[in-house]
């Protein structure tokens, strides 16, 4: 803990500084919804000077207005704001910018594995006989999805794993970059969909359906599930994409691909968590172009709507604008109030699976609320809170830990043991299997230790909320974060 962490807080840059820098460097740009658009530094390295402000130069480089990180959609070069400035400097000196480097070993291996699976999988309409095709479609609830739709989106079936296979093609050159496998598990009467991705979730950045979007499309529906995107496109003909992790998060790296759309409708799912996520994502995408489909009996998720014979176009037309006016009448809130009355259980928050007694006290985890746990030293606060947070994290609640008292390695060891529900030091051969599963949780740790400047901590939290859609922050513990001398001054 002596050396500064290499992935410590990212130096923040304001949108004003970005604009001033681009003007000073003579780089033309125009303002998009969540990004600034400029000509790419990477597409034509023959010129040593920045490209002239020509009208015919495609603006394929996107700079995130919140973080300053960039992505060139033509070459897939990406990096931080500091990387962008370094490339501009190199260009002035006549050095061609570095092309996007070779993928890391892990990514390369994941792509290779994905390719092998993809070649073994068969198109759904090519199964042995019609009976097998119908049974498979019924199992996934897609009996009404036509072969034409499945063909268009390139969905395949892997017999050995009884899984649907959704490809991730590079929008640049249509090569296979990865895939998602989805299988059905029956638990009593309920069925659960189990998903697995190659590469792993944290580097799986697929907007499923992106290669089918044409440059002329200006309207888009964003869904939280591949099967919803199929149903939507089939029923309405509108461009439809599925987010890689559903309503869990919208990674900022995907925003450049959504810049071309003047109108985006978010239809993420049928529960209140999807509705909350849609409101959060709309802020990232710019409220003025977003509309939201409110979950309700007559507005279930798109696949369910297709199966029930509902009119999906009509549901899309009834979507609510995301930007609420500053003053509203009850008439505008009426539907929302009704929704809260109908879904009292969901409104109460996300229930803990391991702590039924806690559900009676707190009802569930709700965003925007502060819970303080107190107790003497050694009474088990950290042990309990790590179990409490892990329980929610396993249900898809994106969690950020700030452990100021014990270091992250010890904390992660405690949480991994709680996750595996067994002592791994006695069975080291199981470590990799549990660590792989633990790694897929939406769990992040701040790298601070001991007393900290409050502003730095808050900035780091805000950065994490934007990057990873954090909805649950744990601070352990307040006294350590503040340092002892602050306590008497400002309780």
CORVEN-V875069 format. One record per run of one state. SS is the DSSP state (a for helix, b for strand, c for the rest). FROM is the first residue (numbers start at 1). TO is the last residue. Records with the same first field share a line. If there is no record, write none. Layout:
BEGIN
SS=FROM-TO  FROM-TO
END
This chain:
BEGIN
c=1-14  25-28  32-34  39-60  65-69  73-77  80-80  93-104  121-121  127-129  140-146  154-155  162-162  170-175  188-189  199-200  204-207  209-209  213-218  224-225  237-239  243-251  259-262  268-271  286-286  293-295  297-298  300-301  308-311  318-319  322-329  343-343  348-349  351-355  363-364  366-380  394-398  404-407  421-423  427-427  440-442  446-453  469-471  477-477  483-483  490-491
a=15-24  81-92  105-120  124-126  130-139  147-153  159-161  201-203  210-212  226-236  252-258  272-285  287-289  302-307  312-317  330-342  344-347  356-362  381-393  408-420  424-426  428-439  454-468  478-482  484-489
b=29-31  35-38  61-64  70-72  78-79  122-123  156-158  163-169  176-187  190-198  208-208  219-223  240-242  263-267  290-292  296-296  299-299  320-321  350-350  365-365  399-403  443-445  472-476
END
